[in-house]
């Protein structure tokens, strides 16, 4: 059965992913603004477990969204939705930085996060294609 409105379904999934990514930022990172010290060196404000948890949640949600949409042409859109959903609230909070370095961080976040997610989704697509091909050969 074909989907009568694939465009609407795709947009709904991408918006949901962007909102989920924004929620992950809020849940894991948005509340933490305090720096901490390790051997008299300022660290943070985020602890490694916060960043790993947030990133893992966004990657897993992106993979789920891609597998639901099932088209390799959606890889850039899925990556963009996840990264922008995270970047908007991050940039809103980070823009209070008086040095202006938050803009560089945003650029790194957009390029690095987008590239990383595209790579992960491309590998997922490759693995899915190989699994489907192996099933068909049986």
Backbone as a printed PyTorch tensor [residue, N CA C, xyz], in Angstrom:
tensor([[[  0.8460,  -1.1760,   0.0000],
         [  0.0000,   0.0000,   0.0000],
         [  0.8940,   1.2420,   0.0000]],

        [[  0.5850,   2.1790,  -0.8350],
         [  1.3800,   3.4080,  -0.8910],
         [  0.7730,   4.4570,   0.0290]],

        [[  1.6190,   5.2930,   0.5070],
         [  1.2080,   6.3730,   1.4010],
         [  0.5980,   7.4850,   0.5550]],

        [[ -0.6630,   7.8700,   0.8090],
         [ -1.2780,   8.9140,  -0.0180],
         [ -0.6490,  10.2910,   0.1660]],

        [[ -0.0240,  10.5140,   1.3040],
         [  0.5760,  11.8190,   1.5610],
         [  1.9720,  11.6540,   2.1500]],

        [[  2.9360,  11.1990,   1.3370],
         [  4.2860,  10.9850,   1.8860],
         [  4.9600,  12.2830,   2.3170]],

        [[  4.6480,  13.3860,   1.6620],
         [  5.2460,  14.6660,   2.0300],
         [  4.8320,  15.1100,   3.4210]],

        [[  3.5680,  14.9590,   3.7340],
         [  3.0660,  15.3480,   5.0590],
         [  3.6720,  14.4590,   6.1410]],

        [[  3.7650,  13.1630,   5.8650],
         [  4.3630,  12.2340,   6.8280],
         [  5.8300,  12.5860,   7.0630]],

        [[  6.5510,  12.8930,   6.0000],
         [  7.9700,  13.2440,   6.1100],
         [  8.1340,  14.5120,   6.9420]],

        [[  7.3400,  15.5140,   6.6680],
         [  7.4350,  16.7760,   7.4150],
         [  7.1050,  16.5520,   8.8850]],

        [[  6.0850,  15.7480,   9.1490],
         [  5.7100,  15.4650,  10.5370],
         [  6.8570,  14.7920,  11.2870]],

        [[  7.4950,  13.8220,  10.6560],
         [  8.6130,  13.1140,  11.2900],
         [  9.7780,  14.0710,  11.5200]],

        [[ 10.0860,  14.9210,  10.5460],
         [ 11.2120,  15.8470,  10.6880],
         [ 10.9500,  16.8910,  11.7690]],

        [[  9.7400,  17.3960,  11.8390],
         [  9.4060,  18.3650,  12.8930],
         [  9.4620,  17.6890,  14.2630]],

        [[  8.9430,  16.4660,  14.3500],
         [  9.0030,  15.7370,  15.6220],
         [ 10.4530,  15.4930,  16.0430]],

        [[ 11.3090,  15.1540,  15.0910],
         [ 12.7220,  14.9370,  15.4020],
         [ 13.3820,  16.2290,  15.8790]],

        [[ 13.0880,  17.3440,  15.2260],
         [ 13.6560,  18.6330,  15.6440],
         [ 13.1920,  18.9870,  17.0580]],

        [[ 11.9230,  18.7680,  17.3460],
         [ 11.4120,  19.0490,  18.6920],
         [ 12.0240,  18.1120,  19.7240]],

        [[ 12.2110,  16.8460,  19.3520],
         [ 12.8610,  15.8950,  20.2540],
         [ 14.2870,  16.3450,  20.5480]],

        [[ 15.0180,  16.7730,  19.5210],
         [ 16.3970,  17.2310,  19.7090],
         [ 16.4550,  18.4460,  20.6230]],

        [[ 15.5250,  19.3630,  20.4450],
         [ 15.4580,  20.5270,  21.3350],
         [ 15.1630,  20.0790,  22.7640]],

        [[ 14.2800,  19.1010,  22.9090],
         [ 13.9740,  18.5640,  24.2280],
         [ 15.1690,  17.8730,  24.8710]],

        [[ 15.9600,  17.1890,  24.0540],
         [ 17.1670,  16.5430,  24.5780],
         [ 18.1540,  17.5950,  25.0780]],

        [[ 18.2770,  18.6890,  24.3390],
         [ 19.1530,  19.7750,  24.7960],
         [ 18.6600,  20.2760,  26.1550]],

        [[ 17.3560,  20.5250,  26.2560],
         [ 16.8060,  21.0560,  27.5050],
         [ 16.9810,  20.0740,  28.6620]],

        [[ 16.7380,  18.7970,  28.3940],
         [ 16.8020,  17.7970,  29.4610],
         [ 18.2310,  17.5290,  29.9290]],

        [[ 19.1660,  17.4690,  29.0070],
         [ 20.5350,  17.0990,  29.3560],
         [ 21.4460,  18.2920,  29.6290]],

        [[ 21.2700,  19.3830,  28.8550],
         [ 22.2570,  20.4640,  28.9060],
         [ 21.6940,  21.8380,  29.2720]],

        [[ 20.4720,  22.0960,  28.9420],
         [ 19.9200,  23.4380,  29.0480],
         [ 19.8770,  24.0210,  30.4390]],

        [[ 19.8340,  23.1770,  31.4270],
         [ 19.7190,  23.6430,  32.8000],
         [ 21.0660,  23.8840,  33.4640]],

        [[ 22.1450,  23.4190,  32.8550],
         [ 23.4620,  23.4650,  33.4970],
         [ 24.2930,  24.6240,  32.9450]],

        [[ 24.5230,  25.6110,  33.7590],
         [ 25.3310,  26.7560,  33.3280],
         [ 26.5280,  27.0050,  34.2430]],

        [[ 26.6970,  26.1760,  35.2400],
         [ 27.7780,  26.3620,  36.2120],
         [ 29.0420,  25.6190,  35.7900]],

        [[ 30.1570,  26.3040,  35.8890],
         [ 31.4460,  25.6580,  35.6220],
         [ 31.9330,  24.9910,  36.8970]],

        [[ 32.7150,  23.9570,  36.7670],
         [ 33.2870,  23.2540,  37.9120],
         [ 34.7970,  23.1830,  37.7040]],

        [[ 35.5060,  22.8880,  38.7720],
         [ 36.9660,  22.9080,  38.7170],
         [ 37.5540,  21.5200,  38.9490]],

        [[ 38.5200,  21.1790,  38.1330],
         [ 39.2930,  19.9510,  38.2830],
         [ 40.7540,  20.3710,  38.2960]],

        [[ 41.4400,  20.1340,  39.3920],
         [ 42.8440,  20.5450,  39.5530],
         [ 43.0260,  22.0340,  39.2600]],

        [[ 42.1290,  22.8280,  39.7890],
         [ 42.1470,  24.2910,  39.6430],
         [ 42.0010,  24.7700,  38.2010]],

        [[ 41.4390,  23.9470,  37.3350],
         [ 41.1820,  24.3230,  35.9490],
         [ 39.6690,  24.2740,  35.7230]],

        [[ 39.1130,  25.3710,  35.2090],
         [ 37.6710,  25.4240,  34.9710],
         [ 37.2760,  24.4390,  33.8800]],

        [[ 36.2280,  23.6960,  34.1450],
         [ 35.6890,  22.7100,  33.2020],
         [ 34.2100,  22.9970,  33.0120]],

        [[ 33.6890,  22.5820,  31.8570],
         [ 32.2400,  22.6320,  31.7170],
         [ 31.7370,  23.7170,  30.8100]],

        [[ 30.4860,  24.0270,  30.9600],
         [ 29.6310,  23.7020,  32.0850],
         [ 29.0700,  22.2790,  32.0600]],

        [[ 29.2310,  21.5580,  30.9650],
         [ 28.6360,  20.2270,  30.8880],
         [ 29.6180,  19.1450,  31.2980]],

        [[ 29.1110,  18.1490,  31.9740],
         [ 29.8980,  16.9610,  32.2980],
         [ 29.8600,  16.0210,  31.0920]],

        [[ 30.8800,  15.1810,  30.9320],
         [ 30.9040,  14.2660,  29.7730],
         [ 29.6520,  13.3960,  29.6550]],

        [[ 29.1250,  12.9040,  30.7730],
         [ 27.9540,  12.0330,  30.7090],
         [ 26.7450,  12.7790,  30.1430]],

        [[ 26.6550,  14.0770,  30.3950],
         [ 25.5520,  14.8570,  29.8530],
         [ 25.6470,  14.9350,  28.3250]],

        [[ 26.8240,  15.2180,  27.8340],
         [ 27.0250,  15.3550,  26.3870],
         [ 26.8160,  14.0100,  25.6970]],

        [[ 27.3510,  12.9460,  26.2790],
         [ 27.2040,  11.6160,  25.6880],
         [ 25.7340,  11.1870,  25.6810]],

        [[ 25.0470,  11.3900,  26.7810],
         [ 23.6290,  11.0290,  26.8500],
         [ 22.7860,  11.8050,  25.8540]],

        [[ 23.0320,  13.0900,  25.7700],
         [ 22.2900,  13.9330,  24.8350],
         [ 22.5720,  13.5100,  23.3960]],

        [[ 23.8430,  13.3510,  23.0680],
         [ 24.2210,  12.9540,  21.7100],
         [ 23.6830,  11.5890,  21.3290]],

        [[ 23.7620,  10.6340,  22.2420],
         [ 23.2650,   9.2810,  21.9640],
         [ 21.7590,   9.2910,  21.7160]],

        [[ 21.0350,  10.0610,  22.5060],
         [ 19.5870,  10.1520,  22.3090],
         [ 19.2240,  10.7370,  20.9610]],

        [[ 19.9350,  11.7850,  20.5610],
         [ 19.6570,  12.4160,  19.2720],
         [ 20.0380,  11.4880,  18.1240]],

        [[ 21.1630,  10.7930,  18.2390],
         [ 21.5680,   9.8530,  17.1800],
         [ 20.5420,   8.7300,  17.0540]],

        [[ 20.1250,   8.1470,  18.1760],
         [ 19.1440,   7.0610,  18.1280],
         [ 17.8120,   7.5210,  17.5420]],

        [[ 17.3740,   8.7050,  17.9130],
         [ 16.1240,   9.2350,  17.3610],
         [ 16.2690,   9.5110,  15.8630]],

        [[ 17.4320,   9.9750,  15.4390],
         [ 17.6670,  10.2270,  14.0120],
         [ 17.6500,   8.9360,  13.2160]],

        [[ 18.2770,   7.8990,  13.7660],
         [ 18.2710,   6.5900,  13.1060],
         [ 16.8350,   6.0620,  13.0120]],

        [[ 16.0760,   6.1880,  14.0850],
         [ 14.6840,   5.7280,  14.0690],
         [ 13.8680,   6.4960,  13.0310]],

        [[ 14.0580,   7.8030,  12.9600],
         [ 13.3290,   8.6070,  11.9770],
         [ 13.7020,   8.1940,  10.5550]],

        [[ 14.9880,   7.9820,  10.3170],
         [ 15.4320,   7.5650,   8.9900],
         [ 14.8600,   6.1960,   8.6210]],

        [[ 14.9060,   5.2510,   9.5480],
         [ 14.3710,   3.9200,   9.2610],
         [ 12.8640,   3.9620,   9.0290]],

        [[ 12.1870,   4.8550,   9.7000],
         [ 10.7550,   5.0110,   9.4900],
         [ 10.4700,   5.5850,   8.1020]],

        [[ 11.2550,   6.5640,   7.6960],
         [ 11.0370,   7.1950,   6.3860],
         [ 11.5020,   6.3060,   5.2320]],

        [[ 12.5200,   5.4720,   5.4660],
         [ 12.9600,   4.4240,   4.5370],
         [ 13.5630,   4.8930,   3.2180]],

        [[ 13.8460,   6.1230,   3.0550],
         [ 14.4140,   6.5920,   1.7820],
         [ 15.7790,   7.2160,   2.0020]],

        [[ 16.7650,   6.8000,   1.2250],
         [ 18.1010,   7.3860,   1.3870],
         [ 18.1340,   8.8800,   1.0650]],

        [[ 17.1910,   9.3440,   0.2770],
         [ 17.1530,  10.7770,  -0.0440],
         [ 16.7710,  11.6320,   1.1600]],

        [[ 16.2740,  10.9990,   2.2240],
         [ 15.9030,  11.7700,   3.4240],
         [ 17.0650,  11.9490,   4.3930]],

        [[ 18.2100,  11.3340,   4.1130],
         [ 19.3490,  11.4180,   5.0300],
         [ 19.7300,  12.8730,   5.3430]],

        [[ 19.9280,  13.7350,   4.3490],
         [ 20.2950,  15.1250,   4.6960],
         [ 19.2090,  15.8470,   5.4910]],

        [[ 17.9550,  15.5940,   5.1610],
         [ 16.8620,  16.2640,   5.8650],
         [ 16.7640,  15.8020,   7.3130]],

        [[ 16.9550,  14.5050,   7.5410],
         [ 16.9120,  13.9770,   8.9080],
         [ 18.0550,  14.5760,   9.7240]],

        [[ 19.2460,  14.5900,   9.1560],
         [ 20.3960,  15.1660,   9.8620],
         [ 20.1700,  16.6490,  10.1530]],

        [[ 19.6640,  17.3750,   9.1800],
         [ 19.4240,  18.8130,   9.3620],
         [ 18.3780,  19.0630,  10.4470]],

        [[ 17.3040,  18.2860,  10.4500],
         [ 16.2550,  18.4760,  11.4540],
         [ 16.8060,  18.2470,  12.8640]],

        [[ 17.5840,  17.1870,  13.0230],
         [ 18.1340,  16.8800,  14.3490],
         [ 19.1150,  17.9580,  14.8000]],

        [[ 20.0070,  18.3550,  13.9110],
         [ 21.0330,  19.3350,  14.2830],
         [ 20.4090,  20.7120,  14.5290]],

        [[ 19.5060,  21.1250,  13.6790],
         [ 18.8730,  22.4360,  13.8800],
         [ 17.9970,  22.4500,  15.1260]],

        [[ 17.3080,  21.3340,  15.3790],
         [ 16.4940,  21.2460,  16.5930],
         [ 17.3280,  21.4210,  17.8520]],

        [[ 18.5410,  20.9090,  17.8330],
         [ 19.4510,  21.0700,  18.9590],
         [ 20.1010,  22.4520,  18.9530]],

        [[ 20.5130,  22.9070,  17.7790],
         [ 21.3060,  24.1330,  17.6660],
         [ 20.5330,  25.3930,  18.0410]],

        [[ 19.2600,  25.4380,  17.7380],
         [ 18.4970,  26.6610,  18.0210],
         [ 18.4520,  26.9740,  19.5190]],

        [[ 18.0400,  26.0320,  20.3730],
         [ 18.0610,  26.3830,  21.8030],
         [ 19.4830,  26.5500,  22.3490]],

        [[ 20.4250,  25.7620,  21.8240],
         [ 21.8090,  25.9080,  22.2710],
         [ 22.3040,  27.3120,  21.9600]],

        [[ 22.0870,  27.7720,  20.7370],
         [ 22.5650,  29.0950,  20.3240],
         [ 21.8560,  30.2010,  21.0950]],

        [[ 20.5970,  29.9930,  21.4070],
         [ 19.8560,  30.9950,  22.1710],
         [ 20.5040,  31.2130,  23.5350]],

        [[ 20.8720,  30.1200,  24.1890],
         [ 21.5290,  30.2530,  25.4940],
         [ 22.9750,  30.7220,  25.3400]],

        [[ 23.6860,  30.1700,  24.3760],
         [ 25.1110,  30.4900,  24.2140],
         [ 25.3420,  31.9150,  23.7470]],

        [[ 24.3820,  32.5260,  23.0960],
         [ 24.5700,  33.8780,  22.5680],
         [ 24.7480,  34.9250,  23.6690]],

        [[ 24.4980,  34.5480,  24.9050],
         [ 24.7380,  35.4610,  26.0230],
         [ 26.2260,  35.6140,  26.3120]],

        [[ 27.0590,  34.7920,  25.6730],
         [ 28.5120,  34.8580,  25.8470],
         [ 29.0280,  36.1910,  25.3150]],

        [[ 29.7240,  36.9160,  26.1350],
         [ 30.1790,  38.2610,  25.7520],
         [ 31.3760,  38.2380,  24.7980]],

        [[ 32.0490,  37.1020,  24.6590],
         [ 33.2230,  37.0460,  23.7810],
         [ 32.8500,  36.9120,  22.3170]],

        [[ 31.6560,  36.4480,  22.0430],
         [ 31.2460,  36.2350,  20.6600],
         [ 31.7000,  34.8940,  20.1040]],

        [[ 32.4000,  34.1170,  20.9000],
         [ 32.8850,  32.8190,  20.4330],
         [ 31.7610,  31.8000,  20.2530]],

        [[ 30.5890,  32.1130,  20.7680],
         [ 29.4690,  31.1950,  20.6100],
         [ 29.1560,  30.9930,  19.1300]],

        [[ 29.3840,  32.0030,  18.3030],
         [ 29.0990,  31.8730,  16.8700],
         [ 30.0180,  30.8400,  16.2210]],

        [[ 31.2610,  30.7940,  16.6570],
         [ 32.1910,  29.7800,  16.1560],
         [ 31.7300,  28.4020,  16.6210]],

        [[ 31.3190,  28.3130,  17.8730],
         [ 30.7900,  27.0530,  18.3960],
         [ 29.5720,  26.5910,  17.6240]],

        [[ 28.7070,  27.5300,  17.2690],
         [ 27.5210,  27.1940,  16.4840],
         [ 27.9180,  26.6640,  15.1080]],

        [[ 28.8860,  27.2950,  14.4920],
         [ 29.3580,  26.8320,  13.1850],
         [ 29.9140,  25.4110,  13.2890]],

        [[ 30.7390,  25.1600,  14.3010],
         [ 31.2720,  23.8100,  14.5110],
         [ 30.1460,  22.8090,  14.7810]],

        [[ 29.1750,  23.2220,  15.5670],
         [ 28.0430,  22.3580,  15.8830],
         [ 27.2690,  21.9980,  14.6220]],

        [[ 26.9720,  22.9800,  13.7980],
         [ 26.2040,  22.7250,  12.5730],
         [ 26.9730,  21.8440,  11.5930]],

        [[ 28.2280,  22.1830,  11.3620],
         [ 29.0200,  21.4180,  10.3920],
         [ 29.3580,  20.0290,  10.9390]],

        [[ 29.8840,  19.9830,  12.1540],
         [ 30.2780,  18.7020,  12.7370],
         [ 29.0980,  17.7900,  13.0130]],

        [[ 28.0690,  18.3410,  13.6100],
         [ 26.8830,  17.5280,  13.9090],
         [ 26.1960,  17.0420,  12.6530]],

        [[ 26.0610,  17.9320,  11.6740],
         [ 25.4300,  17.5430,  10.4110],
         [ 26.2250,  16.4840,   9.6760]],

        [[ 27.5230,  16.6820,   9.5880],
         [ 28.3920,  15.7170,   8.9000],
         [ 28.3820,  14.3740,   9.6200]],

        [[ 28.4820,  14.4080,  10.9310],
         [ 28.4730,  13.1710,  11.7100],
         [ 27.1740,  12.3990,  11.5570]],

        [[ 26.0500,  13.0990,  11.6160],
         [ 24.7760,  12.4140,  11.4680],
         [ 24.5880,  11.8680,  10.0580]],

        [[ 25.0140,  12.6140,   9.0510],
         [ 24.9230,  12.1010,   7.6730],
         [ 25.7490,  10.8190,   7.5540]],

        [[ 26.9350,  10.8010,   8.1330],
         [ 27.7840,   9.6020,   8.0720],
         [ 27.1190,   8.4240,   8.7800]],

        [[ 26.5820,   8.6450,   9.9750],
         [ 25.9180,   7.5710,  10.7180],
         [ 24.7240,   7.0460,   9.9220]],

        [[ 23.9200,   7.9430,   9.3830],
         [ 22.7300,   7.5240,   8.6380],
         [ 23.1070,   6.8120,   7.3440]],

        [[ 24.2050,   7.2190,   6.7200],
         [ 24.6730,   6.5290,   5.5120],
         [ 25.1040,   5.1010,   5.8530]],

        [[ 25.7690,   4.9140,   6.9730],
         [ 26.1690,   3.5650,   7.4030],
         [ 24.9240,   2.7300,   7.7190]],

        [[ 23.9510,   3.3190,   8.3850],
         [ 22.7020,   2.6060,   8.6790],
         [ 22.0260,   2.1940,   7.3740]],

        [[ 21.9970,   3.0870,   6.4030],
         [ 21.4030,   2.7560,   5.1040],
         [ 22.1570,   1.6070,   4.4370]],

        [[ 23.4760,   1.6570,   4.4660],
         [ 24.2850,   0.6030,   3.8730],
         [ 24.0130,  -0.7400,   4.5560]],

        [[ 23.9970,  -0.7540,   5.8820],
         [ 23.7300,  -1.9910,   6.6210],
         [ 22.3270,  -2.5240,   6.3350]],

        [[ 21.3670,  -1.6370,   6.2810],
         [ 19.9880,  -2.0400,   5.9790],
         [ 19.9030,  -2.6310,   4.5810]],

        [[ 20.5700,  -2.0210,   3.6260],
         [ 20.5680,  -2.5190,   2.2520],
         [ 21.2170,  -3.9000,   2.1820]],

        [[ 22.3320,  -4.0710,   2.8830],
         [ 23.0100,  -5.3650,   2.8880],
         [ 22.1540,  -6.4400,   3.5480]],

        [[ 21.4830,  -6.1040,   4.6330],
         [ 20.6090,  -7.0640,   5.3080],
         [ 19.4280,  -7.4690,   4.4230]],

        [[ 18.8440,  -6.5010,   3.7600],
         [ 17.7210,  -6.8050,   2.8690],
         [ 18.1730,  -7.6650,   1.6860]],

        [[ 19.3610,  -7.3750,   1.1580],
         [ 19.8830,  -8.1650,   0.0460],
         [ 20.1790,  -9.5970,   0.4850]],

        [[ 20.7010,  -9.7630,   1.7050],
         [ 21.0040, -11.1000,   2.2030],
         [ 19.7140, -11.9020,   2.4130]],

        [[ 18.6680, -11.2510,   2.8710],
         [ 17.3750, -11.9220,   3.0500],
         [ 16.7900, -12.3640,   1.7200]],

        [[ 16.9590, -11.5510,   0.7110],
         [ 16.3790, -11.8550,  -0.5960],
         [ 17.0770, -13.0430,  -1.2440]],

        [[ 18.3470, -13.1990,  -0.9710],
         [ 19.1020, -14.3000,  -1.5590],
         [ 18.7600, -15.6430,  -0.9720]],

        [[ 18.1790, -15.6790,   0.1990],
         [ 17.8670, -16.9750,   0.8360],
         [ 16.7780, -17.6840,   0.1440]]])
